[in-house]
Amino acid sequence: MFFDKNEELGYSVFMFVRSYEPLKQHIQAGKALLIYGPRRVGKTTLLQNFLKTTQLKYKLDSGDNIRSQQILSSQDFEQILAYVEGYQLLAIDEAQNIPNIGMGVKIIVDQRPDISVILTGSSSFELAGQVGEPLTGRKQTLTLYPLAQAELLSTYNKFELKEKLPDFLIYGAYPETLQAATHKQKIEVITEISNSYLVKDILAFDRVKNSKTLLDLLKLLAFQIGSEVSLSEIGTKLGVDYKTIQRYLDLLEKAFVLVRLGGFSRNLRNEITNKAKYYFMDLGIRNSLIAQFNNLSQRNDVGPLWENFVFIERLKHRTYQSIHANAYFWRTYNQQEIDLIEERDGTLHGYEMKWSTAKTAAAPQQWSEAYTNSSYEIISPENYQKFILP
């Protein structure tokens, strides 16, 4: 991903190499490649960079094209196959805007197995629902997040990344935010992304009847990073029922605003499993919701920001490095806790995120006694890079 220098606006030259580059390695004839992710994280740029270098004869289209919507949603074999005739690759940006796109693509990959298909979409609740069943066994899915720390190594070294750590906790990791040079510009960019993103992808969704309730829900969650969320308590505060809160949280997950983390339990009766924690996919979005962009020295939420940052960066790391793990938090009713549990290859690994390492580094006693073969580690600003970088 490239950004040109613009001194008047205060922008600098950046070159970010995304983890899925070169995209060529993920493309297979006779299969559809789905690229999901929030708006403005670089899906279109990733696609365009590949198209600039491919030797395949390709057709690039947009899900906003009304004529293409009509053709690909028609289930008319003759019309759909004529649409792709003579091409080796079909690429559709914002494919979630095409009704019944899954059936249209199924016809292409079944009837023309020599053609590769790439679909990008910023709304997984729309695109995934349309392609899930029709493309079973005929697709590969990639999720593109805001920039990971590992992807920034193409621009900064590890020392420089550590120096910029406060910026990541305050402004997040959207490419446009990292591109902005000043505090004011960063705030303007992330606020604009937050407003347009939420309005376009969530509030405009026809199942959201009350935009104020959803925004109030997000603001409540912004103050509860690292804490278990009680849906009934939130419902009472917002004056809506439990099922509505549950549905809104599901939409926020599928729109890449929130990530849910469930509780782990295996041996102890007093382990908490009926609640979940929610982290924000990007801390800039979180901070914009509560209009809080103060320096870390002026804040009382540095601990939750750090926990959110490490959790999301670890999620990106696991995704991009194909580290297969089940993730949980662990907490008991007598307040013993571990922020993140990863279950990998039958082994449990516990991680506690600490902005300050002044506190004890020992694992909770109940955890050590119940899970004797598990590991435990404190993740702090001193050692976090080995946890989230390849």
NORKASUL-V527571 format. One record per pair of residues at least 24 apart in sequence whose ideal C-beta (glycine too) atoms are under 7 Angstrom apart, sorted by sequence separation. I is the first residue (numbers start at 1). J is the second residue. D is the distance in whole Angstrom. If there is no record, write none. Layout:
i=I j=J d=D
i=I j=J d=D
This chain:
i=18 j=42 d=6
i=80 j=104 d=6
i=84 j=108 d=6
i=95 j=119 d=4
i=257 j=281 d=6
i=350 j=374 d=6
i=354 j=378 d=5
i=21 j=46 d=7
i=59 j=84 d=7
i=73 j=98 d=6
i=90 j=115 d=6
i=95 j=120 d=6
i=96 j=121 d=4
i=213 j=238 d=6
i=256 j=281 d=5
i=283 j=308 d=6
i=349 j=374 d=7
i=350 j=375 d=7
i=357 j=382 d=7
i=20 j=46 d=6
i=24 j=50 d=7
i=72 j=98 d=5
i=73 j=99 d=4
i=88 j=114 d=7
i=89 j=115 d=7
i=94 j=120 d=7
i=95 j=121 d=5
i=105 j=131 d=7
i=146 j=172 d=6
i=147 j=173 d=5
i=283 j=309 d=6
i=338 j=364 d=7
i=347 j=373 d=7
i=348 j=374 d=4
i=349 j=375 d=5
i=350 j=376 d=4
i=351 j=377 d=6
i=352 j=378 d=5
i=353 j=379 d=5
i=354 j=380 d=5
i=355 j=381 d=7
i=23 j=50 d=4
i=73 j=100 d=4
i=80 j=107 d=5
i=88 j=115 d=6
i=89 j=116 d=5
i=90 j=117 d=5
i=91 j=118 d=4
i=92 j=119 d=5
i=93 j=120 d=5
i=94 j=121 d=7
i=96 j=123 d=5
i=146 j=173 d=4
i=213 j=240 d=6
i=337 j=364 d=7
i=352 j=379 d=7
i=18 j=46 d=6
i=21 j=49 d=7
i=59 j=87 d=5
i=69 j=97 d=7
i=75 j=103 d=6
i=80 j=108 d=6
i=84 j=112 d=6
i=87 j=115 d=7
i=88 j=116 d=7
i=94 j=122 d=7
i=102 j=130 d=5
i=106 j=134 d=4
i=146 j=174 d=5
i=147 j=175 d=6
i=217 j=245 d=7
i=257 j=285 d=7
i=280 j=308 d=6
i=336 j=364 d=4
i=351 j=379 d=5
i=58 j=87 d=6
i=63 j=92 d=6
i=69 j=98 d=5
i=72 j=101 d=6
i=101 j=130 d=5
i=102 j=131 d=4
i=106 j=135 d=6
i=109 j=138 d=5
i=279 j=308 d=5
i=311 j=340 d=6
i=338 j=367 d=6
i=24 j=54 d=7
i=57 j=87 d=5
i=58 j=88 d=7
i=62 j=92 d=7
i=63 j=93 d=7
i=64 j=94 d=6
i=68 j=98 d=7
i=69 j=99 d=7
i=77 j=107 d=6
i=81 j=111 d=6
i=96 j=126 d=4
i=100 j=130 d=6
i=101 j=131 d=6
i=105 j=135 d=6
i=336 j=366 d=5
i=57 j=88 d=5
i=58 j=89 d=4
i=59 j=90 d=5
i=60 j=91 d=5
i=61 j=92 d=5
i=62 j=93 d=5
i=63 j=94 d=4
i=73 j=104 d=6
i=81 j=112 d=7
i=84 j=115 d=6
i=96 j=127 d=4
i=103 j=134 d=5
i=147 j=178 d=7
i=217 j=248 d=6
i=281 j=312 d=6
i=336 j=367 d=7
i=56 j=88 d=4
i=62 j=94 d=6
i=63 j=95 d=5
i=72 j=104 d=4
i=95 j=127 d=6
i=102 j=134 d=4
i=106 j=138 d=7
i=279 j=311 d=5
i=307 j=339 d=6
i=56 j=89 d=4
i=58 j=91 d=6
i=63 j=96 d=6
i=64 j=97 d=6
i=102 j=135 d=6
i=279 j=312 d=6
i=63 j=97 d=3
i=77 j=111 d=7
i=214 j=248 d=5
i=332 j=366 d=6
i=54 j=89 d=7
i=63 j=98 d=5
i=221 j=258 d=7
i=330 j=367 d=7
i=51 j=91 d=7
i=1 j=42 d=5
i=208 j=251 d=7
i=310 j=353 d=5
i=1 j=45 d=5
i=47 j=91 d=6
i=228 j=272 d=6
i=230 j=275 d=6
i=47 j=93 d=6
i=205 j=251 d=7
i=229 j=275 d=6
i=307 j=353 d=4
i=228 j=275 d=4
i=229 j=276 d=6
i=306 j=353 d=6
i=228 j=276 d=7
i=229 j=277 d=7
i=44 j=93 d=6
i=202 j=251 d=6
i=228 j=277 d=6
i=229 j=278 d=6
i=306 j=355 d=4
i=202 j=252 d=7
i=227 j=277 d=7
i=226 j=277 d=6
i=277 j=329 d=6
i=303 j=355 d=5
i=202 j=255 d=5
i=259 j=312 d=7
i=302 j=355 d=5
i=201 j=255 d=5
i=225 j=279 d=6
i=259 j=315 d=7
i=221 j=278 d=5
i=271 j=330 d=7
i=272 j=331 d=5
i=272 j=332 d=7
i=271 j=332 d=6
i=272 j=333 d=7
i=270 j=332 d=5
i=270 j=333 d=4
i=222 j=286 d=5
i=264 j=328 d=3
i=268 j=332 d=6
i=270 j=334 d=7
i=263 j=328 d=6
i=264 j=329 d=7
i=261 j=327 d=6
i=262 j=328 d=6
i=263 j=329 d=6
i=264 j=330 d=5
i=222 j=289 d=5
i=261 j=328 d=7
i=263 j=330 d=7
i=222 j=290 d=5
i=261 j=329 d=5
i=263 j=331 d=7
i=310 j=379 d=5
i=321 j=390 d=6
i=219 j=289 d=5
i=47 j=118 d=6
i=218 j=289 d=5
i=219 j=290 d=6
i=317 j=388 d=5
i=32 j=105 d=5
i=47 j=120 d=6
i=314 j=387 d=6
i=310 j=384 d=6
i=314 j=388 d=6
i=313 j=388 d=4
i=44 j=120 d=7
i=32 j=109 d=6
i=43 j=120 d=4
i=264 j=341 d=5
i=31 j=109 d=6
i=123 j=201 d=5
i=226 j=304 d=5
i=310 j=388 d=7
i=30 j=109 d=5
i=122 j=201 d=6
i=225 j=304 d=4
i=226 j=307 d=5
i=225 j=307 d=6
i=30 j=113 d=4
i=35 j=118 d=7
i=39 j=122 d=4
i=225 j=308 d=5
i=29 j=113 d=6
i=33 j=117 d=7
i=38 j=122 d=6
i=29 j=114 d=6
i=32 j=117 d=4
i=33 j=118 d=5
i=34 j=119 d=5
i=35 j=120 d=5
i=36 j=121 d=6
i=37 j=122 d=7
i=29 j=115 d=7
i=29 j=116 d=5
i=32 j=119 d=6
i=28 j=116 d=7
i=36 j=124 d=5
i=27 j=116 d=5
i=27 j=118 d=7
i=36 j=127 d=7
i=194 j=285 d=5
i=34 j=127 d=7
i=190 j=284 d=4
i=194 j=288 d=4
i=194 j=289 d=7
i=34 j=131 d=6
i=191 j=288 d=5
i=46 j=144 d=7
i=190 j=288 d=5
i=268 j=366 d=6
i=43 j=144 d=5
i=42 j=144 d=6
i=268 j=370 d=6
i=32 j=135 d=6
i=41 j=144 d=5
i=228 j=331 d=7
i=267 j=370 d=4
i=41 j=145 d=6
i=34 j=139 d=6
i=36 j=141 d=7
i=41 j=146 d=5
i=32 j=138 d=6
i=37 j=143 d=6
i=187 j=293 d=5
i=31 j=138 d=6
i=32 j=139 d=4
i=33 j=140 d=5
i=34 j=141 d=5
i=35 j=142 d=5
i=36 j=143 d=5
i=37 j=144 d=4
i=177 j=284 d=6
i=31 j=139 d=6
i=37 j=145 d=6
i=38 j=146 d=7
i=174 j=282 d=6
i=31 j=140 d=6
i=33 j=142 d=7
i=35 j=144 d=6
i=173 j=282 d=6
i=172 j=282 d=4
i=174 j=284 d=6
i=172 j=283 d=5
i=172 j=284 d=3
i=171 j=284 d=5
i=172 j=285 d=6
i=26 j=140 d=6
i=169 j=283 d=6
i=26 j=142 d=6
i=170 j=287 d=6
i=20 j=142 d=6
i=170 j=293 d=6
i=20 j=144 d=7
i=125 j=251 d=6
i=169 j=296 d=7
i=19 j=148 d=7
i=125 j=254 d=4
i=124 j=254 d=5
i=125 j=255 d=7
i=166 j=296 d=5
i=16 j=147 d=6
i=19 j=150 d=7
i=19 j=151 d=6
i=123 j=255 d=6
i=18 j=151 d=6
i=41 j=174 d=7
i=42 j=175 d=6
i=17 j=151 d=6
i=40 j=174 d=6
i=41 j=175 d=7
i=16 j=151 d=6
i=146 j=281 d=7
i=16 j=152 d=7
i=40 j=176 d=6
i=145 j=281 d=7
i=146 j=282 d=5
i=169 j=305 d=5
i=17 j=154 d=4
i=169 j=306 d=7
i=16 j=154 d=6
i=15 j=154 d=6
i=16 j=155 d=6
i=15 j=155 d=6
i=169 j=309 d=6
i=14 j=155 d=6
i=168 j=309 d=6
i=40 j=193 d=6
i=40 j=197 d=7
i=39 j=197 d=5
i=16 j=175 d=7
i=38 j=197 d=7
i=39 j=200 d=7
i=39 j=201 d=6
i=14 j=178 d=7
i=149 j=313 d=6
i=14 j=179 d=6
i=148 j=313 d=6
i=150 j=317 d=7
i=11 j=179 d=5
i=148 j=316 d=4
i=11 j=180 d=7
i=12 j=181 d=6
i=148 j=317 d=7
i=10 j=180 d=7
i=11 j=181 d=6
i=150 j=320 d=7
i=10 j=181 d=4
i=145 j=316 d=5
i=10 j=182 d=6
i=148 j=320 d=6
i=1 j=175 d=6
i=10 j=185 d=6
i=3 j=179 d=5
i=143 j=319 d=6
i=165 j=381 d=7
i=38 j=256 d=4
i=37 j=256 d=6
i=158 j=385 d=6
i=149 j=388 d=5
i=150 j=389 d=5
i=149 j=389 d=6
i=150 j=390 d=6
i=38 j=281 d=6
i=19 j=320 d=4
